Amino acid sequence: MKTIDIKDAHREFKKYLSENRRSNSTIVAYGKDIEQLVSFLEELSKNHIHEVTRGDLESFLAKMTKNGYTPKSISRKLNSTRTFYRFLKVNKYVTDDPSLLVAHPTYQLAAPRILTPTEYRALRDAARPDSRMFAIIELLLQTGIRIGELAALKLSDIQKEGLRIAPMEKHLERIVPLNKRAKEALDKYLEVKPNTPTSEKSGHLFITKSGKAFLIRNIRTAVERYFRLAEIKNAKVNDLRHTFVAHHLKHGVSLVLISKVLGHKRISTTERYLEYVPDRARENGILTEL
């Protein structure tokens, strides 16, 4: 077993995530979770990672609970910690993994927020004057892709068969079909898309006025601004993906096809939406427009 300082272990872990092509959002989320753990362990005067016990990890999560974090957030922090320990074991910084002895808190998954046709039409109308945001909203709504996948799109990913979604983390590459609404919105944006040396070099599809990539956090902020302009309450960017799933389940599209388009690793992830779509049409293999 190799000895390593806790802060150095944290630094090496973030480097490992980057080298393994984890998304920026994952690197930031895991990095912050482990940074909180490191700070807590320093308070306990634990300097080396092999000194950390199951009780230390449970005390850390208990402190997070006391500080107001929800059970879902606590569960995510434990997942981050377990990923951290897998990295430590592979690199022989520890021989045992105390995180596996810590139980996840129980919590109820909230029902997905599914936009009504009136709501997503209002959102579309609010964004229509902004070609870039209109295209972003239409792509999220009409294809069901993740916001991270949208932010990573390159011009070269626009193909005859649809959008190429590059492999990200544990998700495989896939082609997502583009319907007429999505194509029209994308074509209008491409007509006014800035063409700068920076944008040509990066090749990103969605960019800022200066040609830099339009970052996930800025896309999220912009979409949520249009939710407010459309007077849609309690809605988030991921609700566009929920709406895509619910719409196609309602219209009888097969679970297998929807799961494939969404890039779900397990069909059970798609199946959980069925309880929110009680009235389904006869099953078919046709994707429709929203």
C-alpha positions in Angstrom: 0.0 0.0 0.0 1.3 3.5 -0.9 0.9 6.4 1.5 -0.7 9.6 0.3 -1.7 12.8 1.9 -5.5 13.4 1.8 -5.2 16.7 -0.2 -2.9 15.0 -2.7 -5.4 12.2 -3.0 -8.1 14.7 -3.8 -5.9 16.4 -6.4 -5.0 13.0 -8.0 -8.7 12.0 -8.1 -9.8 15.1 -10.0 -7.0 14.4 -12.5 -8.1 10.8 -12.8 -11.7 12.0 -13.6 -10.5 14.4 -16.3 -8.2 11.8 -17.9 -11.2 9.3 -18.0 -13.3 11.8 -20.0 -15.8 12.5 -17.2 -18.0 15.5 -18.0 -17.1 18.9 -16.6 -20.3 18.9 -14.5 -19.3 15.5 -13.0 -15.8 16.6 -12.3 -17.0 19.7 -10.5 -19.7 17.8 -8.6 -17.4 15.0 -7.4 -14.6 17.5 -6.8 -16.8 19.6 -4.5 -18.2 16.6 -2.6 -14.7 15.2 -1.9 -13.4 18.7 -1.1 -16.1 18.9 1.7 -15.0 15.4 2.9 -11.3 16.5 2.9 -12.1 19.6 4.9 -14.1 17.5 7.5 -11.3 15.0 7.8 -8.8 17.8 8.4 -11.0 18.9 11.3 -10.5 15.4 12.7 -6.7 15.7 12.2 -6.7 12.9 9.7 -3.7 13.5 7.4 -3.5 10.3 5.4 -6.3 8.6 3.6 -5.6 5.1 5.0 -6.4 6.5 8.5 -10.0 7.2 7.6 -12.6 4.9 9.1 -16.3 4.0 8.5 -17.2 6.1 11.6 -15.4 9.1 10.1 -17.5 8.9 6.9 -20.7 8.4 8.8 -19.8 11.5 11.0 -19.2 13.4 7.8 -22.6 12.5 6.3 -24.3 13.3 9.7 -22.7 16.7 9.6 -24.0 17.3 6.1 -27.5 16.3 7.3 -27.2 18.7 10.2 -26.2 21.5 7.8 -29.5 21.1 5.9 -28.5 18.8 3.0 -31.4 16.6 1.8 -31.2 12.8 1.9 -30.9 12.8 -1.9 -27.8 15.1 -1.7 -26.4 13.0 1.1 -26.8 9.9 -1.1 -25.0 11.6 -3.9 -22.1 12.5 -1.6 -21.8 8.9 -0.6 -21.7 7.9 -4.3 -18.9 10.4 -4.8 -17.1 9.0 -1.8 -17.4 5.5 -3.2 -16.1 6.6 -6.6 -13.2 8.2 -4.7 -12.4 5.0 -2.9 -12.6 2.9 -6.0 -9.9 5.2 -7.4 -7.9 4.9 -4.2 -8.0 1.1 -4.3 -7.1 0.8 -7.9 -4.0 3.0 -7.2 -3.2 1.0 -4.0 -3.6 4.0 -1.7 -5.9 1.9 0.5 -6.6 -1.8 0.9 -10.1 -1.6 2.4 -13.0 0.6 1.4 -14.9 1.8 4.5 -17.5 3.7 2.3 -19.0 0.3 1.3 -20.0 -0.2 5.0 -21.9 3.1 5.1 -25.6 2.9 4.2 -27.4 5.2 1.8 -30.2 7.3 3.4 -33.7 6.4 2.2 -35.7 8.9 0.3 -38.6 9.1 -2.1 -38.0 10.1 -5.7 -40.0 13.1 -6.6 -42.4 12.7 -9.5 -41.0 14.1 -12.7 -42.3 17.6 -13.7 -44.0 17.1 -17.1 -44.8 20.2 -19.0 -48.3 20.5 -20.4 -48.7 21.4 -24.2 -49.8 24.9 -23.2 -46.6 25.3 -21.1 -44.1 24.1 -23.7 -45.8 26.1 -26.4 -45.5 29.2 -24.2 -41.9 28.5 -23.6 -41.3 28.1 -27.3 -43.0 31.4 -28.1 -41.1 33.2 -25.4 -37.7 32.0 -26.9 -38.7 32.5 -30.6 -37.0 35.9 -31.0 -33.6 34.4 -29.9 -32.6 31.9 -32.6 -29.9 30.3 -30.4 -32.1 29.8 -27.4 -35.1 28.7 -29.6 -32.9 26.0 -31.2 -31.6 24.9 -27.8 -35.1 24.6 -26.3 -36.4 22.8 -29.4 -33.5 20.3 -29.4 -34.0 19.5 -25.7 -37.7 19.2 -26.1 -37.8 17.3 -29.5 -34.9 14.9 -28.9 -34.8 14.4 -25.1 -31.0 14.7 -25.0 -29.2 15.7 -21.8 -28.1 19.3 -21.3 -24.5 18.1 -21.0 -24.8 16.3 -24.4 -26.3 19.4 -25.9 -23.4 21.6 -24.6 -20.9 19.2 -26.0 -22.4 19.1 -29.6 -20.0 20.0 -32.4 -21.0 21.1 -35.9 -19.7 17.8 -37.2 -22.3 16.0 -35.0 -25.1 17.2 -37.3 -25.4 14.3 -39.7 -27.9 13.1 -42.3 -29.3 10.4 -39.9 -29.7 12.9 -37.0 -27.6 14.2 -34.2 -24.5 12.2 -33.2 -24.2 12.2 -29.4 -20.6 11.5 -28.5 -19.8 8.9 -25.8 -19.8 10.6 -22.4 -18.8 9.0 -19.1 -20.5 5.5 -19.2 -23.0 6.4 -22.0 -22.3 5.0 -25.4 -22.3 6.9 -28.7 -25.7 7.1 -30.3 -27.6 8.8 -33.1 -30.7 10.8 -32.1 -33.2 11.5 -34.9 -34.2 15.1 -35.7 -37.8 15.8 -36.5 -39.0 18.7 -38.7 -39.4 21.2 -35.8 -35.9 20.5 -34.5 -34.3 20.8 -38.0 -36.0 24.1 -38.8 -34.9 25.6 -35.4 -31.4 24.4 -35.9 -31.2 25.7 -39.5 -32.4 29.2 -38.4 -29.8 29.3 -35.7 -27.0 28.2 -38.1 -27.9 31.1 -40.4 -27.0 33.6 -37.6 -24.4 31.6 -35.7 -21.2 33.8 -35.2 -18.3 32.7 -37.2 -15.0 33.6 -35.4 -11.5 32.1 -35.3 -12.3 30.8 -31.8 -15.5 29.0 -32.9 -13.9 27.5 -36.0 -11.1 26.1 -33.8 -13.4 24.6 -31.2 -16.1 23.4 -33.7 -18.8 23.7 -31.0 -22.4 24.0 -32.2 -23.7 26.4 -29.5 -21.4 29.3 -28.8 -21.3 32.7 -27.3 -21.0 35.9 -29.3 -17.2 35.7 -28.9 -17.1 32.2 -30.3 -16.5 30.4 -27.0 -18.5 27.3 -26.1 -21.8 28.0 -24.5 -21.3 26.4 -21.1 -23.8 24.1 -19.3 -24.4 26.4 -16.4 -25.0 29.4 -18.7 -27.4 27.3 -20.9 -29.3 26.3 -17.8 -29.6 29.9 -16.6 -30.8 31.0 -20.0 -33.4 28.3 -20.3 -34.7 29.0 -16.8 -34.9 32.7 -17.7 -37.3 31.8 -20.5 -39.3 29.6 -18.1 -39.9 32.8 -16.1 -40.7 34.8 -19.2 -43.3 32.2 -20.2 -44.6 32.3 -16.6 -44.0 28.5 -16.1 -43.6 27.7 -12.4 -41.3 25.2 -10.8 -39.7 24.0 -14.0 -36.1 23.1 -14.7 -34.1 22.3 -17.8 -34.3 18.5 -17.3 -38.1 18.8 -17.3 -37.9 19.1 -21.1 -36.4 15.6 -21.2 -39.2 14.4 -18.8 -41.7 15.9 -21.2 -40.2 14.2 -24.2 -40.5 10.8 -22.5 -44.0 11.3 -21.3 -45.2 12.6 -24.7 -43.9 9.6 -26.6 -45.1 7.1 -24.0 -48.6 8.6 -24.2 -48.5 8.3 -28.0 -47.6 4.6 -27.8 -43.9 4.7 -28.8 -42.2 1.5 -27.5 -40.1 1.6 -24.3 -37.2 0.1 -26.1 -37.1 2.8 -28.8 -37.5 5.6 -26.2 -34.8 4.1 -24.0 -32.4 3.9 -27.0 -33.0 7.5 -28.0 -32.5 8.7 -24.5 -29.3 6.7 -24.0 -30.6 5.0 -20.9 -28.4 2.1 -19.8 -31.3 0.2 -18.4 -34.9 0.0 -19.7 -36.1 0.1 -16.1 -35.0 3.8 -16.0 -37.5 4.5 -18.8 -40.2 2.2 -17.3 -40.5 4.4 -14.1 -42.3 7.0 -16.2 -45.2 4.7 -17.0 -47.0 5.4 -13.7 -47.2 9.1 -14.8 -48.7 8.3 -18.2 -51.8 6.2 -17.4 -53.4 6.6 -20.9 -51.2 5.1 -23.6 -52.0 4.6 -27.2 -51.4 1.3 -29.0 -47.6 0.6 -29.1 -45.9 1.8 -32.3 -42.4 2.7 -33.4 -43.0 6.3 -34.5 -41.5 9.3 -32.8 -43.7 12.4 -33.2 -43.3 16.2 -32.8 -44.3 18.1 -29.6 
